[in-house]
Amino acid sequence: MAHPQFTCSVAVRPLPEQSQPDAGQYAFAYTVTIHNTGDITAQLIARHWIIVDADGHCEEVRGLAVVGHQPLLKPGEQFEYTSWTRLNTPNGTMRGTFFCMTEDAKPFDADIPEFGLTLASALH
């Protein structure tokens, strides 16, 4: 039986040039790599992010596509994109889910494990 699966990894970097600590604005870039580790072709349709700052404030972001793309990935293929987010605290976390669909229109979710958003200066 065919098994759809996307595996996601994330790399984060702070964006000090986009941050305004005096105004409580901290920006982070994140690069997501989506790898089709299943054995059938499938497409990423939509995203759902949960962003939590150090004060526990939670923001949910939902939308179609990622950076304007709905990549169709054959087994073994990957798609990488970079986006960014802003927090009101110098650190927080993000996690999420990609809503995906196989070529024969069977839906499945790809989880994005929680990752930290941390300004290096906030650790000292």
Backbone as a ProteinNet text record, in pm:
[ID]
protein_1_A
[PRIMARY]
MAHPQFTCSVAVRPLPEQSQPDAGQYAFAYTVTIHNTGDITAQLIARHWIIVDADGHCEEVRGLAVVGHQPLLKPGEQFEYTSWTRLNTPNGTMRGTFFCMTEDAKPFDADIPEFGLTLASALH
[TERTIARY]
83.6	0	87.3	49.6	128	123.7	236.2	248.1	299.3	211	257.7	324.1	439.2	503.3	597.5	580.9	674.6	744.1	876.6	954.3	1008.9	992.5	1028.5	1139.3	1233.9	1336.2	1345	1392.5	1393.3	1526.4	1578.8	1695.6	1651.6	1691.8	1648.4	1769.3	1749.1	1850.4	1781.6	1836.5	1779.1	1802.4	1713.7	1727.3	1741.3	1860.6	1874.9	1843.4	1871.5	1846.3	1697.1	1613	1467.6	1402.9	1485.8	1433.5	1445.4	1351.4	1352.6	1328.3	1434.9	1418.3	1350.5	1379	1317	1166	1118.4	974.4	916.7	999.3	951.5	922.9	1007.8	990.8	1118.3	1106.8	1221.6	1189.5	1273.3	1245.4	1339.2	1284.6	1359.5	1328	1432.4	1412.8	1416.5	1337.1	1342.5	1338.8	1425	1431.6	1378.3	1273.9	1208.8	1246.1	1288.7	1313.2	1207.4	1132.5	1027	1076.1	1089.2	1144.9	1037.8	1011.1	914.5	984.1	960	1020.3	922.7	809	712.3	743.2	648.8	673.4	574.5	504.9	417.7	429.4	397.2	401.2	287.3	318.5	216.5	247	146.6	157.5	126.5	205.7	178.8	72.5	-36.2	-148.5	-155.4	-142.4	-163.2	-76.3	-71.4	11	-68.4	-25.4	-82	33.8	64.8	173.8	117.1	183.5	152.2	279.9	272.7	388.7	362.5	454.1	435.5	556.2	532.1	644.5	673.3	776	820	714.8	621.5	514.3	395.3	404.9	295.7	190	212.3	117.1	126.3	11.6	6	-59.9	3.2	-53.5	-60.3	-174.7	-189.6	-197.2	-123	-121	-161.4	-265.1	-310.9	-313.8	-288.2	-298	-266.1	-305.2	-272.4	-127.2	-60.2	74.8	179	304.5	417.1	492.6	516.4	579.5	527.9	396.8	335.3	346.3	398.6	417	336.5	288.8	228	306.3	426.9	516.5	461	477.9	443.2	574.5	586.2	712.5	699.6	787.2	795.9	876.1	864.7	944.1	1092.3	1152.6	1294.3	1320.6	1222.1	1242.4	1221.6	1280.1	1258.6	1235.4	1177.3	1149.7	1194.6	1265.9	1315.3	1268.5	1228	1190.4	1227.2	1241.9	1272.4	1162.5	1119.4	1021.7	1068.8	983.2	1023.8	902.5	927.4	821.4	875.5	785.4	825.3	759.8	838.1	787.6	794.1	718.7	724.6	827	889.3	992.3	1114.8	1234.6	1355.3	1363.8	1268.7	1267.7	1125.8	1110.9	980.8	995.2	882.7	885	785.1	808.5	714.8	700.6	581.3	558.3	442.8	422.5	315	283.3	194.9	149.4	132	176.1	145.4	32.7	-70.7	-179.2	-137.3	-134.1	-84.5	-188.4	-166.8	-261.8	-184.5	-222.9	-160.9	-219.7	-155.1	-203.2	-344.1	-383	-519.7	-612.2	-575.1	-660.6	-688.9	-589.9	-602.1	-523.2	-590.9	-522.2	-434.9	-328.2	-246.2	-176.1	-133.2	-63.6	84	166.8	310.1	339.9	386.8	414.7	550.4	554.8	680.2	709.3	812.5	839.4	869.8	839.7	863.5	1011.6	1036.7	1173.9	1178.2	1296.7	1312.3	1347.1	1297.3	1333.3	1403.8	1534.7	1609.2	1714.8	1715.6	1824	1941.1	2059.8	2178.2	2197.8	2174.9	2196.2	2099.6	1987.3	1887.3	1931.1	2034.6	2079	2176.3	2229.8	2331.9	2274.5
-119.4	0	124.7	222.3	345.7	424.3	482.3	554	695.8	797.6	934.9	984.9	1051.2	1109.2	1221.1	1337.8	1448.4	1465.5	1475.9	1500.8	1643.4	1719.6	1861.2	1890.6	1974.9	2023.5	2175.3	2240.8	2387	2438.1	2542.3	2615.5	2759.5	2814.5	2949	3041.2	3168.7	3269	3399.5	3468.9	3597	3701.6	3798.9	3909.6	4040.8	4066.7	4188.4	4315.8	4314.7	4435.2	4463.2	4360	4377.2	4388.5	4381.5	4383.1	4521.7	4553	4679.3	4648.3	4607	4567	4674.2	4802.5	4910.9	4910.3	4861.3	4857.9	4718.3	4626.6	4490.9	4414.1	4432	4361.7	4284.1	4152.4	4066.8	3980.4	3989.1	3919.5	3799.4	3693.7	3570.6	3518.5	3472.3	3401.6	3251.9	3177	3031.3	2968.8	2869.8	2798.3	2657.5	2623.3	2493.2	2405.9	2283.9	2185.6	2076.7	2055.7	1954.7	1844.1	1724.5	1613.1	1504.5	1461.2	1352.9	1220.7	1172.7	1047.1	930.6	956.8	850.6	783.5	703.6	632.6	670.5	783.7	833.7	985.4	1035.4	1178.7	1247.7	1363.5	1437.7	1586.7	1665.8	1811.1	1878	1980.4	2064	2166.1	2172.3	2259.2	2383.6	2362	2472.5	2453.7	2560.7	2558.8	2605.8	2561.5	2606	2616.4	2738.1	2761.8	2803.2	2760	2805.6	2869.2	2999.6	3077.5	3125.4	3093	3127.5	3206.9	3324.8	3403	3366.7	3429.4	3394	3427.9	3516.4	3551.2	3457	3358.9	3264.1	3311	3427.5	3476.3	3386	3334.4	3238.4	3302	3287.1	3335.2	3218	3201.9	3096	3159.1	3101.6	3151	3036.2	3058	2957.2	3020.2	2939.8	2992.7	2887.2	2916.5	2830	2851.7	2746.2	2752	2795	2787.3	2842	2932.4	3055.1	3157.5	3153	3138.5	3140.4	3011.1	2905.7	2778.3	2667.5	2575.6	2451.1	2338.4	2310.6	2218	2075.7	2017.6	1878.2	1800.6	1709.8	1640.2	1490.8	1441.7	1297.7	1236.8	1105.7	1041.7	1078.2	1118.6	1155.4	1301.3	1372.9	1514.9	1600	1721.3	1812.7	1954.1	2034.9	2175.2	2254.3	2363.2	2444.9	2587.7	2652.7	2793.2	2863.1	2995.5	3077.2	3180.1	3195.2	3296.7	3361.4	3444	3507.7	3535.7	3560.1	3594.3	3695.1	3756.6	3856.7	3822.1	3834.5	3811.5	3940.5	3943.9	4057.2	4034.3	3916.3	3882.5	3830.6	3833.8	3791	3640.5	3563.2	3421.1	3366	3250.8	3184.3	3054.2	2999.2	2873.3	2878.6	2792.7	2772.7	2624.1	2583.7	2447.7	2457	2350.7	2362	2232.1	2247.3	2135.3	2183	2102.7	2125.2	2030.6	2083.7	2003.2	1962.6	1832.5	1780.8	1688.3	1660.4	1578.8	1489.9	1362	1272.9	1301.6	1246.8	1268.1	1215	1113.9	1063	1123.5	1244.7	1327.6	1267.6	1200.6	1155.8	1254	1317.3	1416	1351.2	1419.9	1379.7	1503.3	1494.9	1606.3	1574.8	1677.6	1666.7	1759.3	1701.7	1782.4	1850.6	1975.2	2047.2	2051	1977.8	1972.1	2111.1	2129	2258.7	2295.8	2423.2	2473.2	2607.2	2640.4	2762.1	2882.2	2997.8	3126.3	3201.4	3221.6	3281.8	3376.7	3499	3590.8	3550	3539.3	3496.9	3585.2	3714.4	3807.1	3782.5	3716.9	3690.6	3577.9	3504.3	3390.6	3431.7	3553.6	3595.1	3679.9
0	0	0	-78.9	-89.9	41.4	72.3	199.3	175.5	189.7	172.7	300.4	285.2	402.7	361.5	424.5	409.8	544.2	541.3	661.4	652.6	761.3	759.1	859.7	819.3	911.4	896.3	1002.6	1004.8	1058	994.8	1045.1	1070.2	1184.5	1224.8	1235.4	1198	1230.3	1267.6	1368.8	1408.7	1299	1294	1198.7	1277.1	1332.1	1414.1	1336.5	1205.4	1125.4	1108.2	1129.3	1119.8	1257.9	1362.8	1499.8	1559.9	1649	1722.1	1869.4	1941.6	2081.5	2166.7	2139	2216.8	2201.6	2085.4	2058.9	2083.5	2136	2161.7	2034.8	1933.7	1806.8	1776.4	1766.6	1740	1618.8	1515.9	1390.1	1373.1	1313.8	1289.2	1149.9	1080.2	954	984.3	910.8	924.3	785.3	766.3	639.9	662.9	589.3	603.4	484.1	512.5	407.3	420	311.9	307.3	214.9	267.8	193.1	180.1	58.7	39.3	71.9	194.2	239.2	223.1	160.4	133.2	0.6	-47	-172.2	-281.9	-264.3	-370.6	-382.4	-500.3	-527.1	-452	-393.5	-318.5	-324.5	-287.5	-298.8	-165.5	-134.2	-17.3	-57.3	19.2	-15.9	73.5	204.5	298.2	421.7	504.5	624.4	744.7	861.8	988.8	1087.3	1129.9	1224	1358.9	1465.7	1601.2	1654.7	1681.8	1724.4	1867	1959.4	2100.2	2147.4	2207.3	2258.2	2403.9	2461.5	2597.2	2703.4	2670.7	2764.4	2752.5	2661	2642.3	2543.8	2480.6	2379.8	2257.2	2214	2103.7	1981.9	1867	1741.3	1645.4	1580.6	1481	1342.8	1250.2	1112.6	1021.3	941.9	846.2	707.4	607	472.2	368.4	246.7	134.3	95.1	53.1	-4.1	98.9	57.9	132.8	36.3	76	-8.6	-153.6	-167.7	-299.8	-379	-316.9	-387.7	-322.4	-407.1	-360.2	-428.1	-374.8	-445.1	-454.7	-573.3	-598.9	-595	-497.4	-475.5	-502.9	-591.3	-614.4	-499.8	-477.4	-372.3	-386.6	-275.1	-275.9	-306	-360.9	-391.3	-266.1	-270.5	-159.1	-208.6	-122.3	-151.1	-29.3	-54.6	55.7	35.7	144.4	135.8	265.6	254.3	371.5	390	512	547.4	677.1	737.2	861.8	948.3	1074.9	1168.7	1267.5	1342.2	1441.7	1574.5	1683.1	1818.2	1898.4	2008.7	2101.6	2212.3	2212.4	2311.1	2236	2299	2227.5	2204.4	2257.3	2225.7	2231.6	2171.4	2165.9	2089.2	2047.8	1972.3	1857.7	1761.5	1650.2	1626.4	1586.2	1538.6	1441.1	1365.9	1268.9	1198.6	1100.9	1019.6	876.2	782.4	641.9	603.8	539.9	486.5	345.5	319.8	192.2	128.8	2.3	-73.1	-169.9	-174.1	-271.5	-409.6	-511.9	-649.6	-670.2	-590.6	-604.1	-496.7	-450.9	-364	-226.5	-168.8	-29.9	57.7	154.1	237.2	344.6	380.5	495.5	550.3	674.9	739.5	752.2	739.5	766.3	883.3	994.1	1112.7	1101.9	1150.6	1164.3	1313.7	1359.1	1502.7	1558.1	1686.4	1749.7	1740.9	1712.5	1709.8	1780.8	1830.7	1909.6	1824.2	1865.9	1809.2	1922.4	1909.2	2019.1	1965.5	2018.1	1989.3	2076.7	2016.9	2093.1	2216.5	2201.8	2314	2428.6	2400.5	2504.4	2596.4	2558.1	2639.1	2748.4	2742.5	2838.3	2950.7
[MASK]
++++++++++++++++++++++++++++++++++++++++++++++++++++++++++++++++++++++++++++++++++++++++++++++++++++++++++++++++++++++++++++

